[in-house]
Every structure is written in C-alpha cells, then in structure tokens.
Amino acid sequence: MTDFFEEVKEIDRLLEIANRKDDDMTQSELDNNFTYHAPSPAQATQYTMLRAKAKELAEMFVVECPQSRECSLALTSLEQSVMWANAAIARNKSPQDREAMARSESQAIAHETGGVSRPTQVARSDGR
C-alpha cells in the first residue's frame, strides 16, 4: 500500500513540474518586463490621455462615493489599472515605434562616432 501512495506522490510531483514549465516566462519576456522602456512621443501622448481619463473617473469616485474603505480600494484599483495600461503600451511597442527608436539609436551612434554608423536591425520582443 505504501508503494501506491509513493507512486501517487511522484505523479503529483511530475505533474507540478510539467505545469510549471507551461507557466514559466521566457527569458526574453523577463528581459522585456524588467527593462526600462523610454517612451516615444506617441507613447507619451497615450500615457497622458490614459492618466487624464483615469483622473476624471477618480474625481467621480471621490464626489459620488462615500468616503470609505471601498472607495479607497476603488481608487487604488484605478491607479493599478493605469499602471498596467502604461506597461502594456511600454512593453508592446508598435512596429513604427521600434523603427523610430532604431533610427534614433542609429543617429545617436553616428553622432558619437563622428558620422560612421551601421544599419540597426530591430528584433521584436515576441521573437518574430
């Protein structure tokens, strides 16, 4: 009977390992998520629009909701939503943003090296 329980424990352990591999982030995802992403002008505009709309909603919460723990949680959740929306914009740049950043980096290198530059190839974070 002990062998049966040992086999069940081993199967559970193997299933846990198999499931963990499916959920693990790739190294490129980790690198992307923990790297500073300087905003392009278009992204800065998006951030400003999102914050303005979120501020309108926050002001409505403050006016319409009684001062309470629930209202505080609603405001905190709104702040978190804006943070994640900004992260979505920063981490998932459009092809145009990537090309503009590559040109900008190439120009900066050319300036630093006295005009000698090489074309920059932009790699997508999703491997395409």
C-alpha positions in Angstrom: 0.0 0.0 0.0 2.9 2.3 0.7 4.2 1.9 -2.8 0.8 3.1 -4.2 1.0 6.3 -2.1 4.6 6.9 -3.2 3.6 6.5 -6.8 0.8 9.0 -6.4 3.2 11.5 -4.7 5.6 11.0 -7.6 2.9 11.5 -10.2 1.8 14.7 -8.4 5.4 16.0 -8.3 5.9 15.3 -12.0 2.6 17.0 -12.9 3.6 20.0 -10.8 6.9 20.2 -12.8 5.1 19.8 -16.1 2.6 22.5 -15.3 5.3 24.9 -14.0 7.1 24.7 -17.4 4.0 25.8 -19.2 3.6 28.8 -17.0 7.3 29.9 -16.9 8.1 33.1 -18.6 10.7 33.0 -21.3 14.0 34.8 -20.8 13.0 37.4 -23.4 9.7 38.1 -21.6 11.6 38.5 -18.3 14.1 40.8 -20.0 11.3 42.9 -21.6 9.3 43.1 -18.4 12.3 44.2 -16.3 13.9 46.7 -18.7 13.3 50.4 -18.8 11.3 51.4 -21.9 11.9 55.0 -22.8 8.6 56.4 -24.2 8.3 57.5 -27.8 6.4 60.8 -28.4 3.4 58.8 -29.4 3.5 56.7 -26.2 3.9 59.8 -24.1 0.7 61.1 -25.6 -1.0 57.8 -24.9 0.1 57.9 -21.2 -1.2 61.4 -20.9 -4.6 60.5 -22.3 -4.9 57.5 -20.1 -4.0 59.4 -16.9 -6.4 62.2 -17.8 -9.3 59.8 -18.3 -8.4 57.9 -15.1 -8.2 61.2 -13.2 -11.8 62.1 -14.4 -13.0 58.7 -13.1 -11.1 59.1 -9.8 -12.7 62.5 -9.3 -16.1 61.0 -9.9 -15.3 58.3 -7.3 -14.4 60.9 -4.8 -17.6 63.0 -5.4 -20.1 60.2 -5.8 -18.8 57.5 -3.4 -18.9 57.9 0.4 -15.5 58.1 2.0 -14.9 54.5 2.9 -12.5 51.6 2.6 -14.4 50.5 -0.6 -13.8 53.9 -2.2 -10.1 53.8 -1.3 -9.9 50.4 -2.9 -11.6 51.6 -6.0 -9.1 54.4 -6.3 -6.2 52.1 -5.7 -7.5 49.7 -8.3 -7.8 52.6 -10.7 -4.2 53.5 -10.1 -3.2 49.9 -10.7 -5.2 49.8 -13.9 -3.4 52.9 -15.2 -0.1 51.4 -14.3 -0.8 48.1 -16.1 -2.2 50.0 -19.2 1.0 52.1 -19.3 3.0 48.8 -19.0 1.1 47.4 -21.9 2.0 50.4 -24.0 5.6 50.4 -22.9 6.2 46.7 -23.3 4.4 46.2 -26.6 5.7 48.9 -28.9 4.2 49.1 -32.3 6.5 48.4 -35.4 6.6 52.1 -36.1 7.8 52.9 -32.6 10.5 50.2 -32.9 11.7 51.6 -36.2 11.7 55.1 -34.9 13.7 54.1 -31.9 16.2 52.1 -34.1 16.7 55.2 -36.3 17.1 57.4 -33.2 19.7 55.0 -31.7 21.5 54.8 -35.1 21.6 58.6 -35.3 23.0 58.8 -31.7 25.7 56.2 -32.5 26.5 58.1 -35.7 26.9 61.3 -33.7 29.1 59.7 -31.1 31.3 58.0 -33.7 31.7 61.0 -36.0 29.1 60.1 -38.6 30.1 56.4 -39.1 27.1 54.2 -38.4 25.8 50.8 -39.3 22.2 49.9 -40.0 20.4 48.7 -37.0 18.2 45.7 -37.1 15.3 45.7 -34.7 14.4 42.5 -33.0 10.8 42.0 -31.9 10.3 41.1 -28.2 7.9 38.3 -29.3 10.6 36.6 -31.5 9.0 37.4 -34.9 
